[in-house]
Amino acid sequence: MLDIAFILENKDIVRQAIENKNKDPVDFDRLEALYNQRTELVRRIGSINQERKAAADARDAERGGALKQQLADAEETLRSVTKDLTDMIALIPNVPSPDTPIGKDESGNAVLRRWGEKPSFNFQPKAHWDIGKERDFIDNERAAKVAGARFTFLKNDAVRLQFALIQWVFDVVTDERVLNEIITHNNLTVPSVPFVPVVPPMMITPKMFFGMARLEPREDKYFISEDDLFLTGSAEHALGAMHADEMFEENELPKRYIGYSTAFRREAGSYGRDTKGILRLHQFDKLEFESFTVGEKSKEEQDFLVAVQEYLMQQLGLPYQVVIVCTGDMGLPDVRQIDIETWMPGQDLYRETHSADLIGEYQSRRLGIKVKRNSGEKEFAHMNDATVFALGRILIALLENGQQEDGTIAVPEVLWSYMGGKREI
């Protein structure tokens, strides 16, 4: 969330961010009144505690008893006011970066660059759902019998291809030499600190989900009421929260993680959309980056994460375009959002496969994640997250771009050794 002092000192900037992100207006007068009331209550509680000490020193039991009740009343009021204030602040979106386009929806997104030639075929290219059925890679019908719509059985060499991708990615992002090459090629100055591989929990408490500013909309989440736990919708939800209430030393940063996890989403707002194949499922596997930095390094860290995404895509030979997301299409906590859309020849369009989200201190302020500077000053860490691969969507891209006339699928060269030498499936 935003700092309340920043909000009150920059109402016009915050009001514009709310409007540009299509969020509900905020009653700034009530917000300020709650803040002032909270400040006064904190002062009042401090004063009562001083009076209680004086009463105790004077052995005035009657006065001490009265002050004890006053303290309890003031603390109860403080809890209520703090909750109301926090609830209001939590609805206020982060302020977009100056280079973020202003737009109402995805039509306002802007293409920054394109890479790769779209493949040409001497036959009519097929969509992945047809390829998957013909090659017995994807079985949605039997999955529907077992679990309902928007689930699948991934089978045969498609499974091997998914795990080949996972192992290859881990080898790339833990290799400091490769990261140095990416940094040099993109004229970046970030350090080549490797990513730490993590298999995180697939469940998260409401408090931590709220801290990550990803709890809403709740209707898109799976909730286990008996345990008061949500199933995560991405590995970064747990990765970002793992350092809650902790403090980094400045020389520990950047701290980079790559998490592999199964993700769960109700897809509540997508009724009737993308019902074929494996593009939009309730359960899918993801590789995700999470990074912690100091504030002045966070934008270049995002650029680095995008550079790694592009390196992986180029190594796979998949044509794509890089898109900067407009205000009306970006997330509540995002300062700047960069997406990658991959060409899907069987569908004759680009599809979103990656996001890279610069969050700033929006999440760390909720989670209490700080950094102690070398100077001794303490401040909130800045956070970035980014898709490495939403594995189902990359399988779609590999199936559709790699399809051959005889029905086989060409395997990218970088994956041959991970596929036991197989060059096609």
Secondary structure, DSSP 8 states (H G I E B T S, - for coil): ---HHHHHH-HHHHHHHHHHTT-----HHHHHHHHHHHHHHHHHHHHHHHHHHHHHHTT-HHHHHHHHHHHHHHHHHHHHHHHHHHHHHHTS-----TTS---SSGGG-EEEEEES-----SS----HHHHHHHTT-EEHHHHHHHH-SS--EE-THHHHHHHHHHHHHHHHHT-HHHHHHHHHHTT--------EEE---SEE-HHHHHHTT---SGGGS-EETTTTEEE-SSHHHHHHHTTTT-EEEGGG--EEEEEEEEEE---TT-TTSS-STTSS-SEEEEEEEEEEE-GGGHHHHHHHHHHHHHHHHHHHT--EEEEE--GGGS-TT-SEEEEEEEEETTTTEEEEEEEEEEEETHHHHHHT-EEE-TTS-EEE-EEEEEEEEEHHHHHHHHHHHSB-TTS-BB--GGGTGGGTT-SB-
